[in-house]
Amino acid sequence: MAKALFRSGNEVSVGNFGLGDRLDKWVSLTPAERDALSQLEDRPRAIRRGTVLTDEQMRSEDMYVVRQGMLMCYVLLDDGSRQILRFLFPGDLFALSALLYDRSPDTVVAVSNAVVCPFDRGQITMLATEHPRLLSLILVLNQIERVISTDRLAGLGRTSARTRVATLLLSLRGQMRQAGMDVGASFAPGLTQEEMGDAIGLTAVHVNRMLRQLEDEGLIKREGGRVHLLNEAQLVGEARYIDRFEGLDLSWLPPGR
């Protein structure tokens, strides 16, 4: 069994942070826009760690906003192995594929105790007709996630195991910052080595070996379920990491209503 090196107990410490908080980082939302977003989150549902919200190929009509906690999306491959596609934090949207398909393309499970808010297609229709800027911002979030996924996919084929581990640590820290979490050079990833490996195509043993290597070289320190980035500049340089939440061009957005 993989050692839960980065999980303290069963919890990942997070705040209560919604989609409006996420989008308000980029634009100044109008009161009407905030009210519209709050309607997406008016049915909060508390779930425990390990709860499966959607199963691959299961019929699903609901979409979700994460309010608290950490979740992950994955698919099972033909050989029975798991490929983690995405980690979800407060303010993230998921299961938007329900707009197009009646069956879920992936499985979504809670990594920690969490709060999620289900909503339906009709609420997206409302945003499209009454608040086009909000729908445009959801498109922006979707495109950022697509580019992050592309970065990870490219990394699986062309980078070393050490680089993949370093990139994953930096990416997780970046997502946590976007989720309003108080993280700096030190943070708690909240993942087992097996989960890390399933995200970057490595075994848990290989992940552990690369973490030890980064630690032995003075680039990181692991302590009490936390990772301390001791030489972030070198890690970023080696991984050629790009923070995809920076440098956004939002000049094309329509005005808020």
N, C-alpha and C positions, 0 to 999 in steps of 0.2 A: 504494500500500500504506500502511496506517495506521502511523504511527510508534509504536513500542513505548515510549512515553514513560515509563511507570511500571514497566516490567519490567527488572530488572537481570540481564543474561544470560538464561538460560532458567528461572531459579528464583524462587520466592517463598519467603522464609525462614519456616519454621514449625517448631513443636515436635512432639513425639510425644504426642498428646492424644486420649483416647478418649471414648466415650459416658459411662462411669462418671465421668470427670473433669468432664464437662459437668453431669451431673445432681447430682453432689456439691456443686455450687455452690448448689443450692437446698435440698437436704435432706441429712441425714447418713445415708448409705447403710449398711445392715447388711453384715457380711461375706458373708452368703448372697446378698444383692443384687449385691454387687460380683462375686462368683463367677459369678452368672448372666449378668451383662453381659459378663464376660470371655469367656464361651462364644460370644458373638456375634462376637468378634474373634479367634478362635483359628485363623483361616485368612488371615493377612495376605497381601496381594498387592501387590507393588511395580509401579507403572506409570509410563511415561514421559510427559512433556508431549505432548499431542496424541492420546493414546490414547482411543478411543471405547469406553466401557464398555457403554452401551446405546444402541441406535439407535431412533429414532422408528418405531413400529409393528413393531419386532423382538420376537419371542417372548422373554420373560424371566421367570425364576422366582426369581432371586436378588434379595435386598435387601442394602444395604451400610451400613457405618459408615465414615466417613472417619477415618483415624488421622493422616495427614500430608498436607500439600499443599493445593492449591486446585483445585476443579473447578467446572464450570458446567453448568446444564441449559438447553436451548433447544428451540424448535420452528421449523420452516421454514414461512413463510407462502406463500400462493398465488403471490405475485409473485417468489418465490425469496429474499426477504429473511429475515433471522434475527431472532427475538425471544428474547433471553435472559430466562429466567424466574427464575433463582435462582443464586446463587453459594454454593458449599459449602466449609466449612472443617472442620478437625479437631473431632471430636465430633458432627458432623452425620450424620443418617440420610438416605438417599435410596432411591428405587425402591420405596417402600412400596406403590405402586400395584399391585405384583405380588401383593399380598394379594387384590386384586379382579379384576384383568384379566390376560389371558395375553399381552398385547402392551403394550409401553412407550408411554406417551403423549408422551414427549419423548426427546431425545438428551442423554446425559451424556458430557462430554469433560473430560479433565484439562487444566487451565490451566497447571499446573506438574508436575514430577515429584511423585508422590504414593504413598501407601500406603492401600489400601482393604481392608475385610474383608467378604467376602460371607457371608450367612447365609440360611437358608430359612424357610418358613412354620412349620415345626415348632417352631422356636425362639421364634417369637412366641406360638404356642400354649402353650409352656412358661411364658412370662412371664405370660400371661393366667391360667393355672391356679395357678401357684405363687407368683408375685410381682405381684399386681394393682397395687401402688403403682408398680412400674416401668412397667407398661403405661400407667398413668394419666399418668406423666411423659412418656412418648413421645407421648401425646395432647396434653399441654401444649406440647411442642416443635412438633408439627404445627400447633396453633392459632396459636402465635406466628408461624410461617412463613406461615400463611394471612393473618394480619392484615398482616404486612410486605408480602406480595404485593398485598393490597388497597390499601395505602398507595401502592405504586408504580403500580398500575393507575389509581388516582384521579389521581395526579400527572401521568400521561401525558395526561390529558384536560383538566386545569384549571390546570396551573402552567407557568411560563415555562421556557425552556431553561436559563437560569442557575440557577433553583431546582432543576430536576431534577439538574443536575450537583452542586450543593452537597449535595442530599439523598443522592445516591448515595455521595459521599465519606464523609459522616457514617454512613451505613448500613454501608458496608464496614468502617469503623473499629470500629463497634459489634459487628459479627460477629466481627472479629478478636479483640476483647477477650473475647468469650464463648468463643472457641477457645483461651484461655490464652496468647495471643500478647502479647508485651511491647510494647504500643503506647500512646502517649500523644497529645500534640499533633502528633507526627510519625509517619508510617507509610508503608509502600510498598504501594499498591493492587495491584500485580502484574498490571495490565491494560493492553491497548492502548487507544487512543482509539476504535478501531472497536468493541472489545468493550464499552466503556462506552456508546457510542452505541446499540449493539444492545440494551442493557438498558433504556434510557430514551427510545428512539424518536427519536434524533438521528443525523445523519451524523458521521463522524469529524472533518470540518472544523468543524462546528458545535460539537462538544465542545471542540475546541482553542480556538475563539474564546471560549467561555464560561470556560474555564480561564484564558486570558490576561486576561479581564476581571476575574475574581476576584483574580488576581495583581496586576493594575494597581491595584486598589482596596485592596490591602494586606490582603486577607482570607486568602489562602493564599500559600505560597511553594513552588516546585517546584525540587528540587535532588537530583541523583544518584539519580533513580528514586524519590524520596520526596516526599510532600506534607507540608508543615508548616502546621498550622492556626494562623494568626496572630491571628485574631479569631473564636474558636469561638462565642462568645455571639451575635455578629451573624449568623453563618452559620446557627446553630440557629434564631434568630428569623426570618430571612428565609425559610428553608425550612419553618418550622413543624414541624421535625423532632421526632418522638416516639420515644424509645428503647423499643421494644416488649419489651425484656427486663427493663425496670424496672416496679415496681408490680404484681407478680404476686400474685394471691390463691391460695395453695396450701393454705388451711386445710381444704379438703374432701378432701384426699388420705387414703386409707386408711393405716393404720400399716404400717411395713415389716416384712418377715418374714425 
